[in-house]
Amino acid sequence: MAGNDELTVELERALLKALRETYAHLNGTYFDWSLKPPVFRLTDASQTLGSWVSATRGLELSRRLFVEHGWGITVEVLKHEMAHQYVDEVLSIVDQSAHGPAFRDVCRRRGIDARAVGLPGATGSAELPILDKITKLLALAESAEVHEAEAAMAAARRLMLKHNIESVTETTNYVFRHVGQPTGRTPEHVRVLAMILDQHFFVEAVFVPVWRPLEGKRGSVLEVCGALENVELAEYVYAFLCRTGERLWKSYRVENNVRSNRERRTFLAGVMFGFMSKLDRETKRQASKGLVWAGDPKLRDFWRGRHPHVRTMRTTGNRRTAARDHGRAAGEQIVLHRGISRGSSGGRPKQLK
């Protein structure tokens, strides 16, 4: 077995197979099957995430890419290097710099991050004053006074709604982020949580297939796309609701003398449905005051560019049980409060070639 941060020979062999399959999928999706499969090589480079080596037809990817940054970033780096291959072998352009006009145009048409430095597409560094305001309001939502806490949470959501309505026509640099841990099977409460983010927090949410390199297994993870401030908030809400759901489940077990975890996921699904119902009512109240979110067409285009063949699914819920009903009632009482933390990956930016 591999340690927590190493790839064995067996895991690397499985990883290379997954890379070839992903390459084939991206070739059909973004390049109309025009690319000839390259020779994949894994390197120990610490500063370069990936590179296309024309002379040997090699597509090189750093082992640190898989271990430290996950499959979402890996796929973006792979797209970037495939764009280099396309310029080199299909367009046969040799009189421009590696990241010159032809390369940038290929990336722009396909929604690929063309930057030569940094992690592609998943992060941002802009100042986000709106989140500072939201954080202050959510601090008030920690109040022990129920009505004051509810009012603070409603005010925070109203402020975010107004911000998005007013900024929807502005030019926006959208980002994506994978939230939560990749899993082999997505439980119902996580699917409902994805719906909450998609419907109430100004992001597009979709479950995407991933390869778990340190386990040598396939899986899926939730991806959210949107303006940076919305993605930051959605990531926090995801973590907050996961922690809160687990805390409520522990309380339910103690109060009802429940000895096993058999009903845990059913209870958690109820929690998420309950909180979603609460948000639905708040959205209707805001709409009655003229604050209606009609969506962001540019974000939808960005999301469609990333996932041109995605299919949508509905979550209807399983059979009702006492645990599910208790979970729903508990979810109705959740008050979203502060805890947003913004950090940086730190260190020197990794490079793409």
Residue pairs with C-beta under 8 A, 6 or more apart in sequence:
1 8
2 8
2 11
2 214
4 214
5 67
5 214
6 67
6 214
7 15
7 42
7 63
7 66
7 67
7 213
7 214
10 216
11 213
11 214
11 216
12 42
14 213
14 216
15 42
15 66
15 211
15 213
15 216
16 40
16 42
18 211
18 213
18 218
19 40
19 61
19 78
20 37
20 40
22 75
22 78
22 211
23 37
23 38
23 40
23 59
23 78
23 82
24 37
26 75
26 78
26 79
26 82
27 33
27 34
27 35
27 37
27 82
29 308
29 309
30 79
30 82
30 110
30 112
31 82
31 86
31 90
31 110
34 86
34 90
35 82
35 85
35 86
35 89
35 90
36 57
36 89
38 52
38 57
38 58
38 59
38 85
39 56
39 57
39 58
39 59
40 58
40 59
40 60
40 61
41 58
41 59
41 60
41 61
42 60
42 61
42 62
42 63
43 60
43 61
43 62
43 63
44 62
44 63
44 64
45 60
45 62
45 64
46 62
46 64
47 348
47 350
47 351
48 62
48 350
48 351
48 352
48 353
49 61
49 62
49 64
49 65
49 69
49 73
49 77
49 119
49 350
49 351
49 352
50 59
50 60
50 61
50 62
50 65
50 77
50 78
50 80
50 81
50 352
50 353
51 59
51 60
51 81
51 352
51 353
52 58
52 59
52 60
52 81
52 82
52 84
52 85
52 88
52 353
53 59
53 60
54 88
54 89
59 78
59 81
59 82
59 85
61 74
61 77
61 78
61 81
62 350
65 73
65 74
65 77
66 74
66 213
67 213
67 214
69 119
70 178
70 182
70 210
71 178
71 182
71 210
71 211
71 212
71 213
71 221
72 122
72 176
72 177
72 178
72 208
72 210
72 221
72 223
73 119
73 120
73 122
76 112
76 113
76 119
76 120
76 121
76 122
77 120
77 352
79 110
79 112
79 113
79 120
80 107
80 112
80 113
80 114
80 120
80 352
81 352
83 103
83 106
83 107
83 110
83 112
83 114
84 98
84 103
84 353
86 106
87 93
87 96
87 102
87 103
87 106
88 94
91 102
91 106
93 102
96 102
96 103
98 116
98 353
99 114
99 116
103 114
104 114
106 112
107 113
107 114
108 114
110 305
111 302
111 305
111 306
112 120
113 120
113 121
115 352
116 351
116 352
116 353
117 349
117 350
117 351
117 352
118 349
118 350
119 345
119 349
119 350
120 352
121 175
121 176
122 175
122 176
122 177
122 178
123 175
123 177
123 345
124 173
124 175
124 228
125 344
126 173
126 228
128 228
128 229
128 232
128 342
130 159
130 160
130 163
130 229
131 229
131 232
131 233
131 340
131 342
133 159
134 156
134 159
134 160
134 233
134 340
135 338
135 340
137 152
137 153
137 155
137 156
137 159
138 152
138 153
138 156
138 336
138 337
138 338
138 339
138 340
139 152
139 337
139 338
140 148
140 149
140 152
140 155
141 149
141 150
141 152
141 153
141 156
141 335
141 336
141 337
141 338
142 149
142 337
142 338
143 149
143 152
146 335
149 335
149 337
150 335
152 337
153 335
153 336
153 337
154 282
154 285
156 336
157 200
157 279
157 282
157 286
158 286
158 291
160 201
160 202
160 230
160 233
161 286
161 291
161 293
162 291
163 229
164 202
164 227
164 230
164 293
164 296
165 291
165 292
165 293
167 227
168 294
168 296
168 298
172 227
172 296
172 298
172 299
173 227
173 228
174 225
174 226
174 227
174 298
174 299
174 302
175 225
175 226
175 227
175 228
175 231
176 223
176 224
176 225
176 231
176 306
177 223
177 224
177 231
177 235
178 208
178 210
178 221
178 222
178 223
179 221
179 222
179 223
179 224
179 234
179 235
179 238
179 239
180 190
180 221
180 222
180 238
180 242
181 221
182 210
182 212
182 219
182 220
182 221
183 190
183 219
183 220
183 221
184 217
184 218
184 219
184 220
186 207
186 220
187 265
187 268
187 269
188 265
188 266
188 268
188 269
188 315
188 317
188 318
189 245
189 265
189 268
189 269
189 271
189 272
190 222
191 207
191 315
192 269
192 272
192 273
192 276
192 315
193 222
193 238
193 241
193 242
193 272
194 205
194 206
194 207
194 222
195 205
195 276
195 315
196 237
196 241
196 272
196 275
196 276
196 279
197 203
197 205
197 224
197 234
197 237
197 238
198 204
198 205
199 276
199 279
200 276
200 279
200 283
201 230
201 233
201 234
201 237
202 226
202 227
202 230
202 234
202 293
202 296
203 224
203 225
203 226
203 230
203 231
203 234
203 299
204 224
204 225
204 226
204 299
204 300
204 302
204 303
205 222
205 223
205 224
205 225
205 234
206 222
206 223
206 225
206 303
206 307
206 310
207 220
207 221
207 222
207 223
208 220
208 221
208 222
208 223
208 307
209 218
209 219
209 220
210 218
210 219
210 220
210 221
211 217
211 218
211 219
212 218
212 219
222 238
224 231
224 234
224 235
225 231
225 299
225 302
225 303
225 306
226 234
226 296
226 299
227 299
232 340
232 342
233 340
236 339
236 340
236 341
237 336
240 336
240 339
241 271
241 272
241 275
241 334
244 271
244 334
245 268
245 271
245 272
245 327
245 331
246 268
248 267
248 271
248 327
248 330
248 331
249 264
249 267
249 268
249 271
249 327
252 258
252 267
252 323
252 326
252 327
252 330
253 259
256 326
258 323
263 321
263 323
263 324
266 318
266 321
266 323
266 324
266 327
267 323
267 324
267 326
267 327
268 327
269 317
269 318
269 324
269 327
270 323
270 324
270 325
270 326
270 327
270 328
270 329
270 330
270 331
271 327
271 328
271 330
271 331
271 334
272 331
273 317
273 327
273 328
273 331
274 327
274 328
274 329
274 330
274 331
274 332
274 333
274 334
275 331
275 332
275 334
276 331
277 328
277 331
277 332
278 331
278 332
278 334
283 293
286 292
317 324
318 324
